[in-house]
Amino acid sequence: MFFFNKGDVYIGYSLEELSKVRAILEQEGIKYSYKVVDHSGWGRGRTGSFGLNMDYQKQYTVSVKKSDFEKAKHLVNKVLHP
């Protein structure tokens, strides 16, 4: 998705994959931003974490400038799916 001239090249739940994505983008000199959404906080007051799969507790999104999107997407696919 492009939002204000940026595109998401990775959306996932793996910290290990996030590290690989960040490393390849840094290695290639592509500037990026990332955000972490923690899904464990909503509704815990009444139910705790019952039924929450801890593997999907945090969602990671890495975005790059639109001008770097195609190259970055190719690099991300290459590093995650060798």
C-alpha positions as CSV (number, residue, x, y, z in Angstrom):
1,M,0.0,0.0,0.0
2,F,1.2,3.5,-0.8
3,F,0.6,6.1,1.8
4,F,2.2,9.5,1.4
5,N,4.7,8.3,-1.1
6,K,5.7,5.2,0.8
7,G,5.1,1.5,0.2
8,D,5.0,-1.5,2.5
9,V,7.6,-4.1,1.6
10,Y,7.1,-6.3,4.6
11,I,4.1,-7.0,6.9
12,G,4.6,-10.0,9.2
13,Y,4.8,-11.4,12.7
14,S,8.3,-12.7,12.8
15,L,11.0,-10.8,14.6
16,E,13.6,-12.9,12.8
17,E,12.2,-12.0,9.4
18,L,12.1,-8.3,10.4
19,S,15.8,-8.5,11.3
20,K,16.6,-10.0,7.9
21,V,14.5,-7.4,6.0
22,R,16.1,-4.5,7.9
23,A,19.6,-5.9,7.4
24,I,19.3,-6.3,3.6
25,L,17.8,-2.8,3.2
26,E,20.6,-1.3,5.3
27,Q,23.2,-3.3,3.3
28,E,21.8,-1.9,0.0
29,G,21.5,1.6,1.4
30,I,17.7,1.8,1.2
31,K,16.2,4.0,3.8
32,Y,13.1,2.5,5.5
33,S,10.8,3.0,8.4
34,Y,9.1,0.4,10.5
35,K,6.3,0.1,13.0
36,V,5.2,-2.4,15.5
37,V,1.6,-3.0,16.4
38,D,1.0,-4.9,19.6
39,H,-2.3,-6.8,19.5
40,S,-2.0,-8.1,23.1
41,G,-3.3,-4.9,24.7
42,W,-6.9,-4.6,23.5
43,G,-9.6,-6.3,25.6
44,R,-7.2,-7.8,28.1
45,G,-9.0,-6.2,31.0
46,R,-11.8,-8.8,31.0
47,T,-10.3,-11.8,29.3
48,G,-6.5,-11.6,29.9
49,S,-4.6,-13.3,27.1
50,F,-6.8,-16.4,26.9
51,G,-7.1,-17.5,23.3
52,L,-4.4,-15.2,22.0
53,N,-1.8,-17.0,19.9
54,M,1.4,-15.5,21.2
55,D,3.1,-16.0,17.8
56,Y,0.8,-13.3,16.4
57,Q,1.0,-10.8,19.3
58,K,3.1,-8.3,17.4
59,Q,2.8,-7.2,13.8
60,Y,5.8,-5.6,12.0
61,T,5.5,-3.4,9.0
62,V,8.5,-2.1,7.0
63,S,8.0,0.8,4.5
64,V,10.2,2.4,1.9
65,K,9.9,5.4,-0.4
66,K,7.9,4.8,-3.5
67,S,11.0,5.3,-5.6
68,D,12.8,2.4,-3.9
69,F,9.8,0.2,-3.7
70,E,10.5,-2.2,-6.6
71,K,14.1,-2.8,-5.7
72,A,13.3,-3.2,-2.0
73,K,10.5,-5.6,-2.6
74,H,12.8,-7.7,-4.8
75,L,15.4,-7.8,-2.1
76,V,12.9,-8.7,0.6
77,N,11.5,-11.5,-1.4
78,K,15.1,-12.7,-2.2
79,V,16.1,-12.7,1.5
80,L,12.9,-14.3,2.8
81,H,12.4,-16.9,0.1
82,P,15.8,-18.0,-1.1
